[in-house]
């Protein structure tokens, strides 16, 4: 089990590094193309923030959560929040809330978030629309921040359909993250290998 977790950690580290490079390049291009005014909270900042991001050392704070197959007190709608259980945690700037659906931070900063879900599709001859969505909660509202979509043709035999995305965002202690999935009842909750998970790494102040 420890060996499997170690290998997963190395793979995630590579994915996070790639995510960081791509997102940072996009931020530099966006901010250098034209000035923007950003609200406080997710994704805000200026070119000075990007420069500071590269100069500041990483806190090495990270959190790895896997989806749980035993939701608590939720109405099992087609599109709904995934619930999580903690697998790996380094340092203490992030935590899972009591309802197990939201993630908060205790330290403001830039965070890389990677989400992956695998759907176990049944046999059939129709198509099925799949959705994986990251919601960002401010004090006053909740916005969709990132998402992945796919329309799959069902086959004569069942199939696996993975969806994933990564994003670089700025979080404050009052902000929360949650993940929505559809069709939630088809999410694969396998533990070896972990098929549905979210990992968050704090990169900079």
N, C-alpha and C positions, 0 to 999 in steps of 0.2 A: 504493500500500500504506500509506504514511504517512498519507494523507488518510483512508483507511478506518479505521485505528487511532484517529486523532484523533476521528472521529465516534463510534466505538464508546466511546471514553473519556468523551465528553460524555454519551452516553446512560446509561452506567453510573454516572456521577456523580449524575445525576438519580434513578436507581433507588436508589442508596445513600442519598441524602438522604431519600427517601421512607421507606425501610426504617428509617432512624435515628429519624425522627419517630414512626412507628407503634410500633416496639419500645419507645422511651423512654416513650411514653404508656402502653403496657401495663405496663411496669415500675412506673411511678408508681402506677397503679391497683392493681396487685397488692400492692405494699408498703404503700400507704396503707390498704388494706382490712383487712389483718391482719398481725401480725408473723410472720416465718418465720425458721427457722434453716437456713442453707445450708451444704453441705459446700464445702471448698475446690475450686477448679476452675471448670468451666463454669457460667455463669449465677448464681453465688453473689453475695451482697452484701446491703446494707441500703439504706434510703432515703437514708442519708448517701452511699452509693456513687453513687446516681442524681444527687444534687445535685452531687457532685464531678465526675461525668461531664459535666454541662452547663457547669461553671465552668472545667474544664481545657481548654487549647487543644489542637487536633488536632496530631498529629505529622506528618500528611500522608504517612505510610508506607502503601503499598498494593502489592498483588500481583495480577496478572491472568494466569491460566493457561488454556490451551485444551487440550481433550482430544486425546490422540494416537491415531492409528489403528494404531499399531504397538506393541502391548503387549510387554513383555519378560518372558520366563520365567513367564508366568501360564497356569494351566489355565483355558481359556475357558468357565467355568461360566455358567449363565443369569443368576444374581445374583452380581456381582463388583465389585471396585474398579476405578474408572476411573484411567487413567494420564494424566499431564499433561506439558506442556512450557511453559516460561516465555515469555510474550509481552511483558508490560510489568512493570517493577518500579521503584518509587520508594522510595529509602532502603532500609535493610537489616535491618529487624526481622522479616522473614518469609523462609522459604526452603523449597524443594522438596527432599525427601529423595532419596537416591541411587536408591531403588527407584521413584521418580516417582509414587508413590501417596499419600504422606503429606505434609502441610504442617505445619511447626513455626514457632514464633516465638522470638525471642531476648529479647524484652522483654515482661514481663507487662502486661496491660491489657485494655481493652474493644475488641472487634473486630466489625465488621459483615461478615457473610459472605453473598454472593449466589451461588446455584448455578442454572444452567440447562442442561437437556439436551433435545435434539430427537431423537425416535425416528422412523425411516423405516419405517412399517408396510407390509407387503405387502398385495396384494389378497386378498380372501377373504370368507367369510360367518360366521366365528366372532367371538368377542370375545377381547380380549387385555388382560391385567392389566399395567400399567406401574408402575414404582416408581423413585423417586429418593430417596436417603437419605444424610444426613450423620452419620458416626460420629465420636465424640469419644473419644480414647484418653488415659486417665490412666496413671500408672505401673503400676497393678495390674490394670486392666481396660479394656474398650472398651464404651461405651454408645451406643445410637442417640440422637441429639440432636434431629434434625429430619428430616422426610420429606414427600414429595408422592406421591400415588397417583392413578391414573386407570384406568378400564376402558373401552377403546375398541372400538366395533363396527367390524370390518373392512368395507371397501367394495369395490365392483367394481374400483376403481382404488386404487393405493397412496396413502397420505396421510402427512403430517407430524403428529406428536403432541408438542408441547412440554410439559415439566414444569419448574417452577422453584419456589424458595422463598428467603427471606432470614431471617436470624436475627442477633440481637445477643448475643454471649457473651463471657465473660471467659476469657482463656487465660493459662496460665503456661508458662514455657520448656519444661517437661517434657511438656506436652500435645501431641497430634497430631490433625490432622483428615484424614479421608479420605471419599471419596464412593463409594457403592455404587449400581449401576444394574441394572435388570432390565426388559426383556430387553437385556442389554449388547450382544449382537451386532447389535442394530438401531439403536444409537446413531449419530447423524449426526456425522461428523467434518469436515464442510465447513469450509474456512478463510475463504471470502469469501461471505457474512458468516460469522463464527464462530458455529457453531450450538450447541456444547456447551462450557461454560466455567465457571470459578469465579473470583470476584474477592473480595478481602479488603482491608478498610481499617481501619487502626488509628485509633481515635477518641479514646481517653483512657487515662490510667494506671488 
